[in-house]
Amino acid sequence: MVKITAHDLAKKQKEISVAEFFERNKHILGFGNSTRALITSVKEGVDNSLDSCEEVNILPDVYVEVKNHEDSECKIIIADNGPGIVKKQIPHIFGRLLYGSRFHAIRQSRGQQGIGISAVVLYGQLTTGKHAIVTSKVEEDRPAVVMELAIDTNKNRAEVISRDTVHWDKPSGTKIEINIRADYKRGKRFVYDYLQLTSIVNPHAHITYKDAEGQLHVFERTAETLPGKAIEIKPHPYGVELGTLIKMAKHTNSRKLSSFLKSEFSSMGDRTTKAACEKAGLDKNINPKEMTREQFLALHRAFNKIKIMAPSTECLSPISETLIKRSLKNETMEISPEFIVTSSRPPSVYSGNPFQVEVGLVYGGKLPKDSQVQIMRFANRVPLLYQQGGCVITSAITSIDWRRYGLDQTSGKGIPTGPAIFLTHISSTQIPFTSESKEAIADIPEIENEIKLAFRECARKVQHHISKKVKRKKTHEKFDLITKILPEIAKKSADMLDKPVPALEGVITKIMDVIWIEDVIEYETVERVPVQTTLTGENTEGQTSGTITKSRILVVNYKKNPQKFNLYAVIPQDAVVGTITPKPTKVTDNYIKWNLDTIQPANKIDINFELAGLEKGDFDENDLYIENINAAYVIGADKWEGD
Amino acid sequence: MVKITAHDLAKKQKEISVAEFFERNKHILGFGNSTRALITSVKEGVDNSLDSCEEVNILPDVYVEVKNHEDSECKIIIADNGPGIVKKQIPHIFGRLLYGSRFHAIRQSRGQQGIGISAVVLYGQLTTGKHAIVTSKVEEDRPAVVMELAIDTNKNRAEVISRDTVHWDKPSGTKIEINIRADYKRGKRFVYDYLQLTSIVNPHAHITYKDAEGQLHVFERTAETLPGKAIEIKPHPYGVELGTLIKMAKHTNSRKLSSFLKSEFSSMGDRTTKAACEKAGLDKNINPKEMTREQFLALHRAFNKIKIMAPSTECLSPISETLIKRSLKNETMEISPEFIVTSSRPPSVYSGNPFQVEVGLVYGGKLPKDSQVQIMRFANRVPLLYQQGGCVITSAITSIDWRRYGLDQTSGKGIPTGPAIFLTHISSTQIPFTSESKEAIADIPEIENEIKLAFRECARKVQHHISKKVKRKKTHEKFDLITKILPEIAKKSADMLDKPVPALEGVITKIMDVIWIEDVIEYETVERVPVQTTLTGENTEGQTSGTITKSRILVVNYKKNPQKFNLYAVIPQDAVVGTITPKPTKVTDNYIKWNLDTIQPANKIDINFELAGLEKGDFDENDLYIENINAAYVIGADKWEGD
């Protein structure tokens, strides 16, 4: 046998281009089969369109078209009204993997790695041999540029096959046309689903989809304002790796450790910087470029021993409970669900990366009772369609014992059964996906915990809702009995005896023996909403008409003694409070509080308040609480548990 | 609000180095948390050692050491007796991602992408700021080279911090020392498990592990021969993508389409090449560099319309049923399982990539009866420890209704419960992992199907084994009763009556009314195994002593009539048949067949055969079948169902 040596092996060693790598491992990028390839291609195009529109404050208007002219081949066209791409950058953005603008920026965005759309171009070329065509218009009064692109995978660079200018009838925008091998028959349903889900978590986007049969599907915009813009922040000391710290110090312009810390990290003020240096036993004036590994190590350890303010969360752009509710309501109209509850956690941090969890729960209506609940997963406003089993969202949901909250679940584990949809949205500066295909989120304990907390809160709301409903139904029956049959009997008896009909209020009160609270909500469209900005800081500029939500609460004392107590009405965070009668004792971001005057038996009080900043249906049921009275006497409100 | 334009955005666009990309996305490479990081680091080092030893035909001797000198930091040392790495290549192999020798080679190997070990170096640097140290010796009579390496992530290139020569007391080899952040306490168990599992599927490797407490664990070699070497093959036309075909034609040296097809693809001879050109309507003499996209498309389509021989499977190196059984036996000794069955599928193909499935099933003994069965997953001889839920092996197992095969399983789905271990090994020129961390295999239908078929076969063997056992036990009781008690009664009666003891054979035969087949297997160690090569082509060169497996089969006719039938003994594929008595009718790779002479009632036949090429315990139970007789009359063999 010939002896093979290290020298023989050395001859075969060579570099692999990143394009070749992904060409070979296309399943890692979500192109594992022809069905998934179709969805992934649409997804990457739409993600890019939405990201670029938001970046320049344009309400997105995205057009998606899929043509299926050839067997097992599709042409995908995605066009937007975004800012367009300057000519010089087109070949890089569409024809080069690992090229982009968002990789180093710490803020929430859909795309980040500069792989997505170039991977689609690569896949299209690999499977059809055809080139991608990109049209881009960056200025209103100049023509659009059209480029035909291929990728040289050995070099990971685009080849520009042709370039031209063309008239395009919009102020600015980008359009891409790519041919890919795809299974349209099996994939068409998922394209629709994907766009519908995208529309749910991007209520500010208008999406038009023309399918291969030529049918147009329009996903309307349900919010006229852009989401709060995610602001880029600096890295937080809690999450920085030792190696990254050393690298940052090597490239800094600061000559002193203190200025390095203050200028290149977030949450580092004078006090924290001083504390970190002291804890590490370092002179704050030393030059960071001259520090030893041991000094960096001491500094790195000091970071985790001192208290540093959490990173600013302006880098995140959550959807908000109101918009989630509105979208869910809009999309589940045909199901006519019994109710929709939402819950939003405060921002949190894992390895220095800020993140936030929002969940929504749709219950009842035409949803199937004997199937597993439907799980909708979203990350940075992008729907996740595959690998549900390997996602932290699923493991968080399945680890909750849902039987306590009225859903079926074998042995208190696994996906529960019942007429419900569970929606989860995670926003983060860096979503820890399990693979480059971005289909599942890794099992980070901090994230799992936040999802659990959010769902538990939602579940409690569901429970609360159901118990309130049951209680109210029972009392309603009693009420009907008393208020209809009793007077009739009284009237008949009086007639027979030829006596006047007696006053029954006292009797009714005695039988009812409760405080009855009922509410009605109405919407009124007005010319101009009399507010400048909502509480969450959303930009309402240019909004000239809107809806006023009018809530009327009726409190009736059906007890035999006079009653005096406090009432709380919880209001949505995005709402702005208008007129309130009677005058409340306190108004916060979260609630309105009244110290009610004494109500005499059989008497009532009328309470009214108006909310602006919401749309019709956003707020369709009051969440009422009472204080200083035994909650057992009250129908329609629960005990106030404090702020 | 300031208007942001495409020009503003263009300023932020830039290239991302692949090292930066993976540094940021380290969880994709299996460094998601400090426990996993430890296993991944050991795994990448061991994979490299095994691959390099096999490549130069050296029986691997791998040393693994983990030190835990600092809190949450480990030093990992991995040394082998492989060929070493030439000086010039050291910085590239350990300090540059996407650099290697196996990416373009179509044959089975553990590593392929040139990412693994450089990712460990990168992770070590990122989390500890320390450099990696590599020692390499390529020639016996020259000193070893020692290099200290860092990675410049902005450039994806190694920085050589220092280099030196040193005496190393072995002919050749590579050693790497890396410090990483790791959770030793939680990870130590997994390191041991990982190495144990590695040893199961690499019976030719000797692995020594020194843990942080200083304890030595030795995983002995159980096979003295290297696995059959995987030979590099050319791409197969069935799996080639259109884009790849075009690229290949662009770079070919062939001037004619026919020679291009014959020289650059596997399975393309004169006949198939002619058929492909005809089907595509192409002249076989055209220059491939001048072909149009439409012509390539026609050719690509033609490939899938004509019959082309499956790719050669010499690019694969399966473990073999015998070695799987031997390893499982060795590793489960303490459990003393009731039996171990294995099953091996013929090689198959997905998207042009050859692959082969082998499975093993350990049953009974001290394995827990009320837990889910233990699933062991392997790909190209590498254990897969994480993401079991997202792996095609798991989905194949859970889709089988195991209740039919005597295991518990809720509603016939999910992981079954019972005292069993399920082992699956998949060999392929390209394992379709779901992510770069190589922890789970994607759901490719062809692979899933082969796994199911293999397990069904195994399950049938289990069923067969159990029913044979039950049947034999019953008959044994009857047999004991008849052969012990009956003679005693006869003797007593004869004594009492003072008459001679009657001949009972006829009576016993009448009561038993079966053909009784029993077998015994013995092993004998001999000086020299009298064979040159085993049937699977394994290299037995230099093997001067070995084991002879001696099988004795006893066939007794306990029926009242003379019996004549055929008997088959199934033999393991790796075995070589020696002396056989009586003379068999037929001997194939799979079985020995005898046309037995007529056996008179109460008479018996003794059958003996010898097997070489196996070790003690490899073959411990005969698999016997009968033909031309009603199987209901026979204990110890089943009906022969054909070849």
Contacts between the chains, C-beta under 8 A, distances in Angstrom:
chain1	res1	chain2	res2	distance
A	1	B	57	6.3
A	3	B	56	7.3
A	3	B	57	8.0
A	4	B	55	6.6
A	4	B	56	4.2
A	4	B	57	7.0
A	4	B	83	7.0
A	5	B	56	7.0
A	5	B	83	5.8
A	5	B	138	6.6
A	5	B	139	7.8
A	6	B	83	4.4
A	6	B	84	4.7
A	6	B	85	5.7
A	6	B	86	5.0
A	6	B	136	7.7
A	6	B	138	3.9
A	6	B	172	7.2
A	7	B	86	5.8
A	7	B	138	7.1
A	9	B	52	7.4
A	9	B	55	6.5
A	9	B	56	7.5
A	9	B	83	6.3
A	9	B	85	7.7
A	9	B	101	6.2
A	10	B	85	7.5
A	10	B	86	4.5
A	10	B	88	7.2
A	10	B	89	5.0
A	12	B	101	3.8
A	12	B	102	7.9
A	12	B	105	7.6
A	13	B	89	5.3
A	13	B	92	6.5
A	13	B	93	6.9
A	13	B	99	6.9
A	13	B	100	6.6
A	13	B	101	4.8
A	14	B	99	7.1
A	14	B	100	7.8
A	14	B	101	7.3
A	14	B	103	8.0
A	15	B	92	7.9
A	15	B	96	7.4
A	15	B	98	6.5
A	15	B	99	5.1
A	16	B	98	4.3
A	16	B	99	6.7
A	16	B	100	6.8
A	16	B	103	4.7
A	16	B	113	7.0
A	16	B	114	5.7
A	17	B	98	7.4
A	18	B	18	5.1
A	18	B	98	6.3
A	20	B	103	7.4
A	21	B	98	5.6
A	21	B	103	7.7
A	21	B	113	6.4
A	23	B	243	7.9
A	23	B	244	7.9
A	24	B	103	7.4
A	24	B	430	7.6
A	25	B	113	7.5
A	25	B	436	7.5
A	27	B	432	5.5
A	27	B	434	7.3
A	27	B	442	5.3
A	28	B	433	7.5
A	28	B	434	7.4
A	28	B	435	5.9
A	28	B	436	6.3
A	32	B	432	7.4
A	32	B	442	5.5
A	32	B	444	8.0
A	52	B	9	7.4
A	55	B	4	6.6
A	55	B	9	6.5
A	56	B	3	7.3
A	56	B	4	4.2
A	56	B	5	7.1
A	56	B	9	7.5
A	57	B	1	6.3
A	57	B	4	7.0
A	83	B	4	6.9
A	83	B	5	5.8
A	83	B	6	4.4
A	83	B	9	6.4
A	84	B	6	4.7
A	85	B	6	5.7
A	85	B	9	7.7
A	85	B	10	7.5
A	86	B	6	5.0
A	86	B	7	5.8
A	86	B	10	4.5
A	88	B	10	7.2
A	89	B	10	5.1
A	89	B	13	5.3
A	92	B	13	6.5
A	92	B	15	7.9
A	93	B	13	6.9
A	96	B	15	7.4
A	98	B	15	6.5
A	98	B	16	4.3
A	98	B	17	7.4
A	98	B	18	6.3
A	98	B	21	5.6
A	99	B	13	6.9
A	99	B	14	7.1
A	99	B	15	5.2
A	99	B	16	6.7
A	100	B	13	6.6
A	100	B	14	7.8
A	100	B	16	6.8
A	101	B	9	6.2
A	101	B	12	3.8
A	101	B	13	4.8
A	101	B	14	7.3
A	102	B	12	7.9
A	103	B	14	8.0
A	103	B	16	4.7
A	103	B	20	7.4
A	103	B	21	7.7
A	103	B	24	7.4
A	105	B	12	7.6
A	113	B	16	7.0
A	113	B	21	6.3
A	113	B	25	7.5
A	114	B	16	5.7
A	125	B	243	5.0
A	126	B	241	4.8
A	126	B	242	7.2
A	126	B	243	3.5
A	126	B	244	6.6
A	127	B	241	5.7
A	127	B	242	6.0
A	127	B	243	6.3
A	128	B	242	6.3
A	128	B	243	7.6
A	129	B	242	4.8
A	129	B	243	5.5
A	129	B	246	5.2
A	129	B	293	4.8
A	129	B	296	6.0
A	129	B	297	6.7
A	130	B	293	7.1
A	136	B	6	7.7
A	138	B	5	6.7
A	138	B	6	3.9
A	138	B	7	7.1
A	139	B	5	7.8
A	153	B	247	7.3
A	172	B	6	7.2
A	181	B	242	7.9
A	241	B	126	4.8
A	241	B	127	5.7
A	242	B	126	7.2
A	242	B	127	6.0
A	242	B	128	6.3
A	242	B	129	4.8
A	242	B	181	7.9
A	243	B	23	7.9
A	243	B	125	5.0
A	243	B	126	3.5
A	243	B	127	6.4
A	243	B	128	7.6
A	243	B	129	5.6
A	244	B	23	7.9
A	244	B	126	6.6
A	246	B	129	5.2
A	247	B	153	7.3
A	293	B	129	4.8
A	293	B	130	7.1
A	296	B	129	6.0
A	297	B	129	6.7
A	387	B	390	6.3
A	387	B	434	7.7
A	389	B	389	5.2
A	389	B	390	6.0
A	390	B	387	6.3
A	390	B	389	6.0
A	390	B	390	4.0
A	390	B	440	7.8
A	410	B	410	7.9
A	430	B	24	7.7
A	432	B	27	5.6
A	432	B	32	7.4
A	433	B	28	7.5
A	434	B	27	7.3
A	434	B	28	7.4
A	434	B	387	7.7
A	434	B	434	7.9
A	434	B	435	6.1
A	435	B	28	5.9
A	435	B	434	6.0
A	435	B	435	3.3
A	435	B	436	7.2
A	435	B	437	7.9
A	436	B	25	7.5
A	436	B	28	6.3
A	436	B	435	7.2
A	436	B	436	7.5
A	437	B	435	7.9
A	440	B	390	7.8
A	442	B	27	5.3
A	442	B	32	5.5
